[in-house]
Amino acid sequence: MIYTILKKFISTNRRPSIKSLLIQFLINFAIAVIVLQYQSFNENNSEYAPQMALFEIDEQTYRQWGSPILTPRDKLKSLIEKAEQGGANVIVVDIDLTWLSDGCFHAPGETPACSPVNFNTDVALGLYLQKLNKEFYEPDKYDTPIILLRRTYRLPLDENGGLNTQAFLEKPYSFLEAYVKKEKNVFWTSSFFVEDGQRWQLASLVCEDNHLSVVPSMPLLAAIAQRHSCEDSTRKAAYLIQDFKARLNAWAQSLPCDIKQGTTIAQICQKMDCPDLSISLPETHTIDLAQGTEKIVFTQSDLHLYRANKLLTANVDKQIVLIGATHHIQTKKRDNVYLVANAVDTLLRFGQLNPPAYKTFFLLVIMLTLIFAYYELIKALIFGSIILFMFVGWF
């Protein structure tokens, strides 16, 4: 009885024309595009709105500070202190901290080319970050914010004194390395964006002491730190970042600085077996650096702005705080700190942006075309809904 009813319901006597099939194909192609976008970007946390604030060194602040070439270290220290006092989980310092206040790199054992200046503010910043880093060992300092720092990476020189573009980037010595010797709460990061300004590297390879090192990006570590911070503690997040960086570099340090083996983690892992180079973001996804190291800046982050020169206090409890310059000297196509914020937002809000399943896409279009061409509207809607439900659920 049931079989007879189903057979009658499924059967059809319609014989559509080629024109009708073409029209149905175009309609269903449009429907499938919408479903494909949903399938690619809709993750468990797509409605999650990350809480982020920006301590902005804008044009007014920049001029009030005397239009300095480098961000004054005492001003920067004060901004980090305000974020710490406001209860931030993560403080992203998107300001290059390779140079000392005299504008030169200072490597141990080398005489700097710049004229001597007073380094009291550099020392104060270094000691303050050293204190925050050491609080990882103190049992009553479980809520110390995780600090992410940016530094310069540059190409080495070739034998003729020009830039060696066929080499990995190297890192000049930063004055803060004397204060942050082992990363515990304070971590070095990278923020390398591709020229179009819409993609960034999740982790970059650089050459250090004749072997490779991995430098995770600011957005990736900020997302890890925020996602793994508990209600009243950042300790678990700090442990995870330490372990993650240790795993990455235990692998990378066995590799020479030879671009023939590949210039990204994914390229190298296509040629050799790699260990586990993944990290999870709870409730969103697992990132495997061996599968690819670029992400798309997809979302426009909603930032609570604080002007640096007028900042007295900031209620940034459990938030990510970014500190960066937006004044005209820093501005190219777009302020880098906003790109970092958008990248963090992308990871936290959407998780991994899965590549579209093109084979499934064309299968869906063909199936919907045949259903709507051969069945009456009511039956077609029923069958089409079943197919779409299965598609979204399975793929």
C-alpha positions in Angstrom: 0.0 0.0 0.0 2.7 2.5 1.1 4.9 1.4 -1.9 2.0 2.1 -4.3 1.4 5.6 -2.9 5.1 6.5 -3.0 5.5 5.2 -6.5 2.5 7.2 -7.7 3.8 10.3 -5.9 7.3 10.0 -7.3 6.3 9.1 -10.9 5.9 11.9 -13.5 4.7 12.2 -17.0 6.2 15.6 -17.8 8.6 15.8 -20.7 10.3 19.3 -20.5 11.7 21.0 -23.5 15.3 22.0 -23.9 14.3 25.7 -23.3 12.6 24.7 -20.1 15.6 22.7 -18.9 17.9 25.7 -19.6 15.7 28.1 -17.7 15.5 25.7 -14.7 19.3 25.2 -14.9 19.9 29.0 -14.6 17.4 29.4 -11.7 18.9 26.5 -9.8 22.4 27.7 -10.5 21.6 30.9 -8.7 20.0 29.0 -5.8 23.1 26.7 -5.6 25.4 29.7 -5.4 23.6 31.0 -2.3 23.7 27.6 -0.7 27.4 27.2 -1.5 28.1 30.6 0.2 26.2 29.4 3.2 28.0 26.1 3.3 31.4 27.9 3.0 31.0 30.6 5.6 28.4 29.5 8.1 30.2 28.0 11.0 29.1 27.4 14.6 30.2 30.8 15.7 29.1 32.9 12.7 26.9 35.0 15.0 29.7 35.4 17.6 30.7 39.1 17.8 34.2 39.3 19.3 34.7 42.1 21.9 37.6 44.2 20.7 38.8 47.7 21.5 41.4 49.9 19.7 43.6 52.3 21.5 44.2 54.5 18.5 47.2 56.7 17.9 45.4 59.0 15.4 46.5 62.2 13.7 45.5 64.4 16.6 47.4 62.2 19.1 50.4 62.0 16.8 50.7 65.8 16.5 50.1 66.3 20.2 53.0 63.9 20.9 55.3 66.0 18.7 55.0 64.0 15.5 57.7 61.5 16.5 59.2 59.1 14.0 58.9 56.3 16.5 56.1 55.8 19.0 57.3 57.2 22.3 58.0 54.2 24.6 56.6 55.9 27.7 53.4 56.6 25.9 53.2 53.0 24.7 53.9 51.7 28.1 51.1 53.8 29.5 48.6 52.5 26.9 49.5 48.9 27.7 49.1 49.6 31.4 45.6 51.1 30.7 44.6 47.9 28.9 45.9 45.8 31.7 44.1 47.8 34.4 40.9 47.7 32.3 40.9 43.9 32.5 41.9 42.9 28.9 42.5 39.3 28.1 44.8 40.0 25.1 46.8 43.1 24.3 47.9 43.3 20.6 50.7 45.9 20.2 50.7 46.6 16.4 53.8 48.8 16.7 57.2 47.8 15.6 59.4 47.2 18.6 62.8 46.5 17.0 64.2 49.9 17.2 65.4 51.7 20.3 64.4 55.3 20.8 67.5 56.6 18.9 66.1 55.0 15.7 68.7 52.3 15.3 68.9 48.5 15.8 71.1 47.6 18.7 72.7 44.1 18.4 74.8 42.8 21.3 78.5 43.4 20.8 78.0 45.9 18.0 78.3 49.7 18.1 75.1 51.4 16.9 75.4 54.0 14.2 73.0 56.4 15.8 74.0 59.2 18.3 73.5 58.3 22.0 70.2 59.3 23.5 68.5 58.7 26.9 67.1 55.2 26.9 65.2 55.5 30.2 61.8 55.0 28.5 63.0 52.0 26.5 64.3 50.4 29.7 61.0 51.2 31.6 59.0 49.5 28.8 61.3 46.5 28.8 61.1 46.1 32.6 57.4 46.4 32.5 57.0 43.7 29.9 59.5 41.6 31.7 57.3 41.8 34.8 54.2 40.8 32.9 56.0 37.9 31.4 57.3 36.6 34.7 53.8 36.8 36.3 53.2 33.5 34.5 55.1 31.8 37.3 53.1 33.6 40.1 50.1 31.6 41.4 48.0 34.7 42.2 48.6 36.3 38.7 46.4 34.0 36.7 44.6 36.8 34.9 47.7 38.6 33.5 46.9 39.6 30.0 48.7 37.9 27.1 50.8 40.5 25.2 51.5 40.1 21.5 54.4 42.1 20.0 55.4 43.0 16.5 58.9 43.3 15.1 60.8 43.9 11.9 61.8 41.1 9.6 63.9 41.9 6.5 65.7 40.3 3.6 69.5 39.7 4.0 72.0 41.4 1.7 73.6 39.5 -1.2 77.4 39.5 -2.0 77.0 42.8 -3.9 75.2 44.6 -1.1 71.8 44.4 -2.6 68.7 42.7 -1.2 68.8 39.0 -1.6 65.2 38.3 -2.8 65.9 34.6 -3.1 66.2 34.1 0.6 64.1 33.9 3.7 63.5 36.9 5.9 65.7 37.4 8.9 65.1 39.1 12.2 67.3 41.9 13.5 67.9 42.0 17.2 65.2 43.9 19.2 66.1 45.7 22.4 63.2 43.9 24.1 64.9 40.5 23.7 67.1 41.4 26.7 64.0 41.6 28.8 61.7 38.9 27.3 64.1 35.9 27.0 61.5 33.1 27.3 58.0 33.8 26.1 55.5 33.0 28.8 52.9 35.8 28.8 54.6 38.0 26.2 55.0 36.6 22.6 56.6 37.8 19.4 54.4 37.6 16.3 54.2 38.6 12.6 51.7 40.6 10.6 52.6 39.9 7.0 49.9 40.9 4.6 49.8 40.0 0.9 50.0 43.0 -1.4 46.3 43.1 -2.1 45.7 43.8 1.7 43.0 41.1 1.8 45.1 38.1 2.8 47.5 37.4 5.6 49.8 34.5 6.5 48.7 32.4 9.5 52.4 31.7 10.2 55.6 32.7 8.4 58.9 31.0 8.0 62.1 33.1 8.8 65.7 32.3 8.9 67.4 32.3 12.3 70.9 31.0 13.1 71.1 29.1 9.8 67.9 27.2 10.3 64.2 28.0 9.9 61.9 29.3 12.6 58.1 29.7 12.5 56.5 33.0 13.5 52.8 32.8 14.1 50.7 35.8 13.1 49.2 38.3 15.4 45.6 37.4 14.3 46.2 33.7 14.9 47.7 34.1 18.4 45.1 36.7 19.4 42.3 34.3 18.4 44.0 31.4 20.3 44.5 33.6 23.4 41.0 34.9 23.5 39.3 31.5 22.7 41.3 29.6 25.3 41.1 32.2 28.1 38.8 31.1 30.9 36.3 33.2 32.8 38.9 34.5 35.2 42.3 33.2 33.8 44.5 33.5 30.8 46.9 30.8 32.1 45.6 28.0 29.9 45.8 30.2 26.8 49.4 31.0 27.6 50.3 27.3 28.0 48.7 26.5 24.7 50.6 29.2 22.8 53.9 28.2 24.4 53.3 24.6 23.4 52.1 25.5 19.9 55.2 27.6 19.2 57.5 25.0 20.7 56.0 22.3 18.4 56.3 24.5 15.3 59.9 25.4 16.0 61.0 21.9 17.0 60.0 20.9 13.4 61.3 24.1 11.7 64.7 24.1 13.4 65.7 20.9 11.7 65.3 22.5 8.3 68.0 24.6 6.6 67.3 28.1 5.2 67.0 26.8 1.6 64.1 28.2 -0.4 64.3 25.2 -2.8 62.4 23.1 -0.2 59.6 25.7 -0.3 58.9 29.1 1.2 55.8 28.3 3.2 54.9 25.6 5.7 52.3 24.1 3.3 54.8 23.9 0.4 57.4 22.1 2.6 54.8 19.7 3.9 53.8 18.8 0.4 57.3 17.4 -0.1 57.9 15.7 3.2 56.0 14.2 6.1 55.3 16.8 8.7 54.3 16.4 12.4 51.2 17.7 13.9 51.2 21.5 13.2 47.6 22.2 14.1 45.9 24.2 16.8 42.2 24.2 17.8 39.9 27.2 18.4 37.1 25.9 20.6 33.6 25.8 19.1 34.9 26.8 15.7 37.5 24.7 14.1 41.0 23.2 14.0 43.7 25.1 12.0 46.3 22.9 10.4 49.2 25.0 9.1 50.4 22.1 7.0 47.3 22.5 4.8 47.8 26.2 4.1 49.0 29.4 5.6 46.9 32.2 4.2 43.5 33.5 5.3 41.1 35.9 3.8 40.2 39.2 5.6 36.5 38.7 5.4 34.7 40.6 8.1 34.6 44.2 9.1 35.3 44.2 12.9 33.3 46.3 15.3 35.8 48.1 17.4 35.3 50.3 20.4 37.6 53.2 19.7 39.7 55.0 22.4 41.8 58.0 21.3 45.2 57.5 22.8 45.8 61.1 23.8 42.5 61.3 25.7 42.6 57.9 27.3 42.3 58.0 31.1 40.6 54.6 31.8 39.0 52.0 29.6 36.6 49.2 30.5 37.9 46.4 28.4 37.2 43.5 30.7 37.9 40.1 29.0 38.4 41.9 25.7 41.1 42.0 23.0 42.7 45.4 23.0 44.7 46.5 19.9 47.2 49.4 20.1 48.1 50.9 16.8 48.8 54.0 14.7 46.3 55.4 12.2 48.0 58.7 11.6 49.0 59.6 8.0 52.6 58.5 8.1 51.4 54.9 9.0 48.6 55.0 6.4 49.1 53.4 3.0 46.1 51.8 1.4 44.6 51.0 4.8 45.8 51.2 8.4 47.5 47.9 9.3 45.9 47.8 12.8 42.4 47.6 11.2 43.5 44.7 9.0 44.8 42.9 12.0 41.5 43.5 13.8 39.5 42.3 10.8 41.7 39.2 10.6 41.1 38.4 14.3 37.4 39.0 13.8 37.3 36.6 10.8 38.9 33.8 12.8 36.7 34.3 15.9 33.4 34.9 14.2 33.5 32.5 11.3 36.2 30.0 12.1 37.9 28.4 9.1 36.6 29.5 5.7 36.2 26.2 4.0 37.0 26.0 0.2 33.8 25.6 -1.8 32.9 22.0 -2.7 32.7 22.5 -6.5 31.8 18.9 -7.4 29.0 18.9 -4.9 27.9 22.3 -6.3 27.5 21.1 -9.8 25.7 17.9 -8.6 23.3 20.0 -6.7 22.5 22.2 -9.7 21.9 19.2 -12.0 19.6 17.5 -9.4 17.5 20.6 -8.8 17.2 21.3 -12.5 15.8 17.8 -13.2 13.5 18.0 -10.2 11.9 21.3 -11.1 11.8 20.4 -14.8 10.1 17.0 -14.4 7.8 17.6 -11.4 4.9 19.9 -10.7 5.7 22.8 -8.4 4.4 21.3 -5.1 6.3 18.0 -5.6 9.4 19.9 -6.9 9.5 22.1 -3.7 9.2 19.0 -1.5 11.9 17.1 -3.3 14.1 20.2 -3.6 13.8 21.0 0.1 14.9 17.5 1.0 17.9 17.7 -1.3 18.9 21.1 0.0 18.5 19.9 3.6 20.7 16.9 2.9 23.3 19.1 1.1 23.7 21.6 4.0 23.7 18.9 6.6 26.2 16.5 5.0 28.6 18.8 3.2 
